């Protein structure tokens, strides 16, 4: 596989990921709207809640629309990780090991920042 083909595959993967995440979010939000009308009324007051609590609550309440929205956000947030990882692989294929090392270091920093920023 040529480098141009690999870059094209990365581009197609990212485009498909954004479209998939957008569809999950759209379906989840429309489903929420269809279930309860005005979905923004529950956000009139701030209640700090961790991600795991929100997911557990949605599972207990069988709120599939909210779970679908969370899935869409999850896909959207992981796309930059995929991009950096694929770029590192591309640099390895180009035999540019210095840039590949930097790309993998950025990937590890992104993964670490996600885990440090999530309050479970």
Backbone as JSON Lines, residues from 0, in Angstrom:
{"i":0,"aa":"X","n":[0.84,-1.18,0.0],"ca":[0.0,0.0,0.0],"c":[0.89,1.24,0.0]}
{"i":1,"aa":"X","n":[0.6,2.17,-0.88],"ca":[1.41,3.39,-0.97],"c":[1.06,4.35,0.17]}
{"i":2,"aa":"X","n":[1.94,5.3,0.4],"ca":[1.69,6.28,1.46],"c":[0.47,7.14,1.16]}
{"i":3,"aa":"X","n":[0.3,7.46,-0.11],"ca":[-0.87,8.26,-0.5],"c":[-2.16,7.5,-0.19]}
{"i":4,"aa":"X","n":[-2.17,6.2,-0.47],"ca":[-3.36,5.38,-0.18],"c":[-3.62,5.31,1.33]}
{"i":5,"aa":"X","n":[-2.54,5.21,2.12],"ca":[-2.69,5.17,3.57],"c":[-3.25,6.5,4.1]}
{"i":6,"aa":"X","n":[-2.74,7.61,3.59],"ca":[-3.27,8.91,3.99],"c":[-4.74,9.05,3.6]}
{"i":7,"aa":"X","n":[-5.09,8.53,2.44],"ca":[-6.48,8.57,2.0],"c":[-7.37,7.72,2.89]}
{"i":8,"aa":"X","n":[-6.86,6.57,3.32],"ca":[-7.64,5.71,4.22],"c":[-7.84,6.39,5.57]}
{"i":9,"aa":"X","n":[-6.81,7.07,6.08],"ca":[-6.95,7.81,7.33],"c":[-8.02,8.88,7.18]}
{"i":10,"aa":"X","n":[-7.99,9.59,6.07],"ca":[-8.98,10.64,5.82],"c":[-10.4,10.07,5.77]}
{"i":11,"aa":"X","n":[-10.56,8.95,5.08],"ca":[-11.88,8.32,4.98],"c":[-12.36,7.81,6.34]}
{"i":12,"aa":"X","n":[-11.44,7.25,7.12],"ca":[-11.79,6.75,8.44],"c":[-12.26,7.89,9.34]}
{"i":13,"aa":"X","n":[-11.55,9.0,9.32],"ca":[-11.94,10.14,10.15],"c":[-13.27,10.73,9.7]}
{"i":14,"aa":"X","n":[-13.47,10.84,8.41],"ca":[-14.74,11.36,7.89],"c":[-15.89,10.45,8.3]}
{"i":15,"aa":"X","n":[-15.7,9.14,8.17],"ca":[-16.73,8.19,8.56],"c":[-16.99,8.25,10.06]}
{"i":16,"aa":"X","n":[-15.93,8.44,10.84],"ca":[-16.08,8.56,12.29],"c":[-16.88,9.77,12.7]}
{"i":17,"aa":"X","n":[-16.62,10.9,12.06],"ca":[-17.37,12.12,12.36],"c":[-18.83,11.96,11.96]}
{"i":18,"aa":"X","n":[-19.07,11.37,10.8],"ca":[-20.46,11.15,10.37],"c":[-21.18,10.18,11.29]}
{"i":19,"aa":"X","n":[-20.5,9.12,11.71],"ca":[-21.11,8.15,12.61],"c":[-21.43,8.78,13.96]}
{"i":20,"aa":"X","n":[-20.49,9.55,14.51],"ca":[-20.72,10.23,15.79],"c":[-21.86,11.23,15.66]}
{"i":21,"aa":"X","n":[-21.89,11.96,14.55],"ca":[-22.97,12.92,14.33],"c":[-24.33,12.25,14.24]}
{"i":22,"aa":"X","n":[-24.37,11.1,13.59],"ca":[-25.64,10.37,13.49],"c":[-26.09,9.85,14.86]}
{"i":23,"aa":"X","n":[-25.15,9.33,15.64],"ca":[-25.5,8.87,16.99],"c":[-26.04,10.02,17.83]}
{"i":24,"aa":"X","n":[-25.37,11.16,17.77],"ca":[-25.81,12.33,18.53],"c":[-27.18,12.81,18.05]}
{"i":25,"aa":"X","n":[-27.36,12.9,16.75],"ca":[-28.63,13.38,16.21],"c":[-29.78,12.46,16.6]}
{"i":26,"aa":"X","n":[-29.58,11.16,16.43],"ca":[-30.64,10.21,16.79],"c":[-30.92,10.26,18.29]}
{"i":27,"aa":"X","n":[-29.87,10.34,19.11],"ca":[-30.06,10.42,20.56],"c":[-30.81,11.67,20.97]}
{"i":28,"aa":"X","n":[-30.42,12.82,20.4],"ca":[-31.09,14.07,20.76],"c":[-32.53,14.12,20.27]}
{"i":29,"aa":"X","n":[-32.76,13.63,19.06],"ca":[-34.14,13.6,18.55],"c":[-35.0,12.65,19.38]}
{"i":30,"aa":"X","n":[-34.42,11.53,19.78],"ca":[-35.13,10.57,20.61],"c":[-35.48,11.19,21.97]}
{"i":31,"aa":"X","n":[-34.52,11.92,22.57],"ca":[-34.79,12.61,23.83],"c":[-35.9,13.64,23.66]}
{"i":32,"aa":"X","n":[-35.83,14.37,22.58],"ca":[-36.84,15.4,22.32],"c":[-38.22,14.77,22.13]}
{"i":33,"aa":"X","n":[-38.26,13.64,21.43],"ca":[-39.54,12.96,21.19],"c":[-40.11,12.38,22.49]}
{"i":34,"aa":"X","n":[-39.25,11.97,23.4],"ca":[-39.72,11.39,24.66],"c":[-40.26,12.43,25.62]}
{"i":35,"aa":"X","n":[-39.58,13.57,25.69],"ca":[-39.94,14.49,26.76],"c":[-40.21,15.91,26.35]}
{"i":36,"aa":"X","n":[-40.21,16.23,25.09],"ca":[-40.44,17.62,24.67],"c":[-39.21,18.48,24.88]}
{"i":37,"aa":"X","n":[-39.23,19.31,25.93],"ca":[-38.12,20.24,26.18],"c":[-37.05,19.57,27.02]}
{"i":38,"aa":"X","n":[-35.97,19.16,26.39],"ca":[-34.9,18.45,27.08],"c":[-34.02,19.37,27.89]}
{"i":39,"aa":"X","n":[-34.03,20.65,27.61],"ca":[-33.13,21.57,28.28],"c":[-33.62,21.98,29.67]}
{"i":40,"aa":"X","n":[-34.86,21.67,30.03],"ca":[-35.36,22.05,31.35],"c":[-34.6,21.33,32.46]}
{"i":41,"aa":"X","n":[-34.11,20.13,32.21],"ca":[-33.36,19.42,33.25],"c":[-31.99,20.06,33.49]}
{"i":42,"aa":"X","n":[-31.57,20.95,32.6],"ca":[-30.27,21.6,32.76],"c":[-30.41,23.02,33.3]}
{"i":43,"aa":"X","n":[-31.54,23.34,33.92],"ca":[-31.75,24.7,34.43],"c":[-30.91,24.96,35.68]}
{"i":44,"aa":"X","n":[-30.55,23.92,36.41],"ca":[-29.66,24.1,37.55],"c":[-28.5,23.12,37.43]}
{"i":45,"aa":"X","n":[-27.34,23.58,37.87],"ca":[-26.11,22.8,37.74],"c":[-26.02,21.77,38.85]}
{"i":46,"aa":"X","n":[-25.85,20.51,38.46],"ca":[-25.65,19.43,39.42],"c":[-24.39,18.67,39.0]}
{"i":47,"aa":"X","n":[-23.29,18.85,39.75],"ca":[-22.07,18.13,39.36],"c":[-22.27,16.62,39.5]}
{"i":48,"aa":"X","n":[-21.94,15.9,38.45],"ca":[-22.12,14.46,38.42],"c":[-21.03,13.85,37.54]}
{"i":49,"aa":"X","n":[-20.43,12.78,38.02],"ca":[-19.36,12.15,37.24],"c":[-19.96,11.42,36.04]}
{"i":50,"aa":"X","n":[-19.1,11.11,35.09],"ca":[-19.54,10.4,33.89],"c":[-20.1,9.02,34.24]}
{"i":51,"aa":"X","n":[-19.41,8.32,35.14],"ca":[-19.89,6.99,35.5],"c":[-21.25,7.04,36.18]}
{"i":52,"aa":"X","n":[-21.49,8.06,37.01],"ca":[-22.81,8.22,37.64],"c":[-23.88,8.49,36.59]}
{"i":53,"aa":"X","n":[-23.55,9.32,35.61],"ca":[-24.51,9.63,34.55],"c":[-24.85,8.39,33.74]}
{"i":54,"aa":"X","n":[-23.85,7.59,33.44],"ca":[-24.08,6.37,32.66],"c":[-24.86,5.36,33.49]}
{"i":55,"aa":"X","n":[-24.51,5.22,34.78],"ca":[-25.25,4.3,35.64],"c":[-26.72,4.72,35.75]}
{"i":56,"aa":"X","n":[-26.95,6.02,35.91],"ca":[-28.32,6.52,36.0],"c":[-29.08,6.22,34.71]}
{"i":57,"aa":"X","n":[-28.44,6.43,33.56],"ca":[-29.09,6.17,32.28],"c":[-29.38,4.68,32.12]}
{"i":58,"aa":"X","n":[-28.5,3.82,32.61],"ca":[-28.73,2.38,32.53],"c":[-29.88,1.95,33.45]}
{"i":59,"aa":"X","n":[-29.91,2.5,34.66],"ca":[-30.98,2.16,35.59],"c":[-32.33,2.63,35.06]}
{"i":60,"aa":"X","n":[-32.36,3.84,34.51],"ca":[-33.61,4.41,34.0],"c":[-33.95,3.91,32.59]}
{"i":61,"aa":"X","n":[-33.06,3.09,32.04],"ca":[-33.23,2.56,30.68],"c":[-33.4,3.7,29.66]}
{"i":62,"aa":"X","n":[-32.59,4.75,29.85],"ca":[-32.64,5.92,28.97],"c":[-31.69,5.68,27.79]}
{"i":63,"aa":"X","n":[-32.2,4.99,26.8],"ca":[-31.36,4.63,25.65],"c":[-30.98,5.86,24.82]}
{"i":64,"aa":"X","n":[-31.82,6.87,24.81],"ca":[-31.5,8.08,24.06],"c":[-30.26,8.76,24.63]}
{"i":65,"aa":"X","n":[-30.18,8.85,25.95],"ca":[-29.01,9.44,26.59],"c":[-27.77,8.59,26.37]}
{"i":66,"aa":"X","n":[-27.93,7.28,26.47],"ca":[-26.8,6.38,26.22],"c":[-26.29,6.5,24.78]}
{"i":67,"aa":"X","n":[-27.21,6.66,23.84],"ca":[-26.84,6.85,22.44],"c":[-26.07,8.16,22.26]}
{"i":68,"aa":"X","n":[-26.52,9.2,22.95],"ca":[-25.81,10.48,22.89],"c":[-24.42,10.38,23.49]}
{"i":69,"aa":"X","n":[-24.31,9.67,24.63],"ca":[-22.99,9.46,25.23],"c":[-22.08,8.69,24.29]}
{"i":70,"aa":"X","n":[-22.63,7.7,23.59],"ca":[-21.83,6.93,22.63],"c":[-21.32,7.83,21.51]}
{"i":71,"aa":"X","n":[-22.19,8.71,21.0],"ca":[-21.78,9.66,19.96],"c":[-20.67,10.58,20.43]}
{"i":72,"aa":"X","n":[-20.79,11.08,21.66],"ca":[-19.73,11.93,22.21],"c":[-18.44,11.15,22.4]}
{"i":73,"aa":"X","n":[-18.57,9.9,22.83],"ca":[-17.38,9.06,23.0],"c":[-16.64,8.84,21.69]}
{"i":74,"aa":"X","n":[-17.39,8.57,20.64],"ca":[-16.77,8.38,19.32],"c":[-16.1,9.68,18.87]}
{"i":75,"aa":"X","n":[-16.78,10.8,19.07],"ca":[-16.24,12.1,18.64],"c":[-14.97,12.46,19.4]}
{"i":76,"aa":"X","n":[-14.92,12.14,20.68],"ca":[-13.75,12.47,21.49],"c":[-12.57,11.57,21.15]}
{"i":77,"aa":"X","n":[-12.81,10.33,20.75],"ca":[-11.7,9.43,20.45],"c":[-11.12,9.61,19.05]}
{"i":78,"aa":"X","n":[-11.79,10.36,18.21],"ca":[-11.26,10.56,16.85],"c":[-9.88,11.23,16.81]}
{"i":79,"aa":"X","n":[-9.6,12.25,17.63],"ca":[-8.23,12.79,17.63],"c":[-7.19,11.77,18.05]}
{"i":80,"aa":"X","n":[-7.56,10.89,18.98],"ca":[-6.62,9.81,19.36],"c":[-6.3,8.92,18.17]}
{"i":81,"aa":"X","n":[-7.33,8.55,17.44],"ca":[-7.14,7.7,16.27],"c":[-6.26,8.41,15.24]}
{"i":82,"aa":"X","n":[-6.49,9.69,15.05],"ca":[-5.71,10.46,14.07],"c":[-4.23,10.47,14.43]}
{"i":83,"aa":"X","n":[-3.92,10.73,15.69],"ca":[-2.52,10.78,16.11],"c":[-1.87,9.4,16.0]}
{"i":84,"aa":"X","n":[-2.6,8.35,16.39],"ca":[-2.07,7.0,16.28],"c":[-1.81,6.63,14.82]}
{"i":85,"aa":"X","n":[-2.76,6.91,13.94],"ca":[-2.58,6.6,12.52],"c":[-1.45,7.42,11.9]}
{"i":86,"aa":"X","n":[-1.27,8.64,12.36],"ca":[-0.16,9.46,11.87],"c":[1.17,8.85,12.29]}
{"i":87,"aa":"X","n":[1.24,8.35,13.52],"ca":[2.46,7.67,13.97],"c":[2.77,6.46,13.12]}
{"i":88,"aa":"X","n":[1.74,5.69,12.8],"ca":[1.94,4.52,11.93],"c":[2.39,4.94,10.55]}
{"i":89,"aa":"X","n":[1.82,6.04,10.05],"ca":[2.22,6.56,8.75],"c":[3.7,6.96,8.75]}
{"i":90,"aa":"X","n":[4.16,7.6,9.83],"ca":[5.57,7.99,9.93],"c":[6.48,6.76,9.99]}
{"i":91,"aa":"X","n":[6.04,5.7,10.65],"ca":[6.84,4.47,10.69],"c":[6.97,3.91,9.28]}
{"i":92,"aa":"X","n":[5.85,3.91,8.53],"ca":[5.89,3.4,7.15],"c":[6.8,4.25,6.27]}
{"i":93,"aa":"X","n":[6.9,5.54,6.58],"ca":[7.79,6.43,5.82],"c":[9.23,6.33,6.31]}
{"i":94,"aa":"X","n":[9.45,5.55,7.35],"ca":[10.76,5.37,7.96],"c":[11.29,6.66,8.58]}
{"i":95,"aa":"X","n":[10.37,7.51,9.01],"ca":[10.73,8.74,9.73],"c":[10.48,8.47,11.21]}
{"i":96,"aa":"X","n":[11.45,7.8,11.83],"ca":[11.26,7.29,13.18],"c":[11.23,8.39,14.23]}
{"i":97,"aa":"X","n":[11.88,9.5,13.98],"ca":[11.86,10.61,14.93],"c":[10.45,11.18,15.04]}
{"i":98,"aa":"X","n":[9.81,11.43,13.91],"ca":[8.44,11.95,13.94],"c":[7.46,10.89,14.45]}
{"i":99,"aa":"X","n":[7.71,9.63,14.15],"ca":[6.86,8.56,14.66],"c":[6.94,8.51,16.18]}
{"i":100,"aa":"X","n":[8.13,8.62,16.72],"ca":[8.31,8.63,18.17],"c":[7.57,9.8,18.8]}
{"i":101,"aa":"X","n":[7.66,10.97,18.17],"ca":[6.94,12.13,18.7],"c":[5.43,11.93,18.61]}
{"i":102,"aa":"X","n":[4.95,11.35,17.52],"ca":[3.52,11.1,17.37],"c":[3.03,10.12,18.44]}
{"i":103,"aa":"X","n":[3.8,9.08,18.7],"ca":[3.4,8.12,19.73],"c":[3.48,8.73,21.13]}
{"i":104,"aa":"X","n":[4.44,9.64,21.33],"ca":[4.51,10.35,22.62],"c":[3.29,11.24,22.81]}
{"i":105,"aa":"X","n":[2.88,11.93,21.74],"ca":[1.67,12.76,21.81],"c":[0.46,11.87,22.06]}
{"i":106,"aa":"X","n":[0.4,10.71,21.42],"ca":[-0.7,9.77,21.63],"c":[-0.77,9.36,23.1]}
{"i":107,"aa":"X","n":[0.36,9.01,23.68],"ca":[0.38,8.6,25.09],"c":[-0.01,9.76,26.0]}
{"i":108,"aa":"X","n":[0.41,10.97,25.67],"ca":[0.02,12.14,26.47],"c":[-1.48,12.39,26.38]}
{"i":109,"aa":"X","n":[-2.05,12.21,25.2],"ca":[-3.5,12.38,25.05],"c":[-4.27,11.33,25.85]}
{"i":110,"aa":"X","n":[-3.82,10.08,25.77],"ca":[-4.48,9.02,26.52],"c":[-4.38,9.31,28.02]}
{"i":111,"aa":"X","n":[-3.21,9.7,28.47],"ca":[-3.03,10.02,29.89],"c":[-3.9,11.2,30.31]}
{"i":112,"aa":"X","n":[-4.0,12.21,29.47],"ca":[-4.82,13.38,29.83],"c":[-6.29,13.03,29.9]}
{"i":113,"aa":"X","n":[-6.74,12.12,29.05],"ca":[-8.14,11.68,29.13],"c":[-8.4,10.97,30.46]}
{"i":114,"aa":"X","n":[-7.49,10.08,30.84],"ca":[-7.7,9.33,32.07],"c":[-7.51,10.21,33.31]}
{"i":115,"aa":"X","n":[-6.65,11.21,33.23],"ca":[-6.48,12.11,34.37],"c":[-7.65,13.08,34.5]}
{"i":116,"aa":"X","n":[-8.31,13.38,33.39],"ca":[-9.41,14.34,33.41],"c":[-10.76,13.75,33.71]}
{"i":117,"aa":"X","n":[-10.89,12.44,33.67],"ca":[-12.18,11.8,33.91],"c":[-12.3,11.48,35.39]}
{"i":118,"aa":"X","n":[-13.36,11.97,35.99],"ca":[-13.62,11.65,37.39],"c":[-14.59,10.47,37.42]}
{"i":119,"aa":"X","n":[-14.04,9.32,37.71],"ca":[-14.86,8.11,37.75],"c":[-15.4,7.96,39.14]}
